[in-house]
Every structure is written in structure tokens, then in C-alpha cells.
């Protein structure tokens, strides 16, 4: 088990695409991935959309809670 973990740790620079935060366990797919340059922008936009929508939901929840407790 330690040997397998050591082998995967040695290949971390090949298996992890830091441009879009994806880990690929298949070495062939990781080294020959054409979508790395194209998917990065889409992934970043999707991540930003998720963060913004989550923050807006939290703000709306807080405002609803305040309105319920304190009134208008």
C-alpha cells in the first residue's frame, strides 16, 4: 500500500492539472488531454458563478431571517 501511494505521489505533477484544479488518475489521459487549455476558462467561470450564487443565497437567507425577527 505504501508503495502504491509513493508511486502516485511521484506522479503528482503529471496527474494534477493546476490550471483547472482537476486530478486525473489515468496517466495516459492526463498527459494527452487536449481540453486542458480550453476547459480552464469554462471551469473558472462555473466556479465563480457557484460562489456568487451561493453568497447571494446566504445574503437572502440572512435578510429573510432579519425581516422575520425584526420586521420591516
C-alpha positions as CSV (number, residue, x, y, z in Angstrom):
1,X,0.0,0.0,0.0
2,X,2.8,2.4,0.8
3,X,4.5,1.6,-2.5
4,X,1.4,2.5,-4.4
5,X,1.0,5.8,-2.6
6,X,4.6,6.6,-3.2
7,X,4.2,5.9,-6.9
8,X,1.1,8.2,-7.1
9,X,2.9,10.9,-5.1
10,X,5.8,10.8,-7.6
11,X,3.4,11.3,-10.5
12,X,1.6,14.2,-8.8
13,X,3.0,16.8,-11.3
14,X,1.6,14.7,-14.2
15,X,-1.8,13.8,-12.6
16,X,-2.8,17.2,-11.2
17,X,-3.8,19.9,-13.6
18,X,-3.3,23.1,-11.6
19,X,-4.8,25.2,-14.3
20,X,-8.3,24.0,-13.6
21,X,-8.0,22.0,-10.4
22,X,-8.6,18.6,-11.7
23,X,-6.9,15.3,-10.7
24,X,-6.8,12.6,-13.3
25,X,-5.8,9.1,-12.2
26,X,-5.3,7.8,-15.7
27,X,-1.7,8.8,-16.7
28,X,-2.4,8.5,-20.4
29,X,-5.4,10.8,-20.2
30,X,-3.5,13.3,-18.0
31,X,-0.6,13.6,-20.4
32,X,-2.6,13.7,-23.6
33,X,-5.5,15.9,-22.5
34,X,-6.4,18.4,-25.3
35,X,-9.1,20.1,-23.2
36,X,-6.7,21.5,-20.6
37,X,-6.3,24.8,-22.3
38,X,-10.0,25.1,-23.3
39,X,-11.7,23.8,-20.2
40,X,-9.8,26.1,-17.8
41,X,-11.7,29.2,-18.6
42,X,-15.1,27.5,-18.5
43,X,-14.2,25.8,-15.2
44,X,-13.2,29.2,-13.7
45,X,-16.4,30.8,-14.9
46,X,-18.5,28.0,-13.4
47,X,-16.7,28.2,-10.1
48,X,-17.2,31.9,-9.9
49,X,-20.9,31.5,-10.8
50,X,-21.2,29.0,-8.0
51,X,-19.5,31.2,-5.5
52,X,-21.6,34.3,-6.4
53,X,-24.9,32.4,-6.3
54,X,-24.0,30.8,-3.0
55,X,-23.1,34.1,-1.5
56,X,-26.4,35.7,-2.8
57,X,-28.4,32.8,-1.3
58,X,-26.7,33.3,2.1
59,X,-27.4,37.1,1.9
60,X,-31.0,36.5,1.0
61,X,-31.4,34.0,3.9
62,X,-29.9,36.4,6.4
63,X,-32.2,39.2,5.2
64,X,-35.3,37.0,5.4
65,X,-34.3,36.0,8.9
66,X,-33.8,39.6,10.0
67,X,-37.1,40.6,8.4
68,X,-38.9,37.8,10.3
69,X,-37.3,38.7,13.6
70,X,-37.2,42.5,13.5
71,X,-39.8,43.4,11.0
72,X,-39.6,45.9,8.2
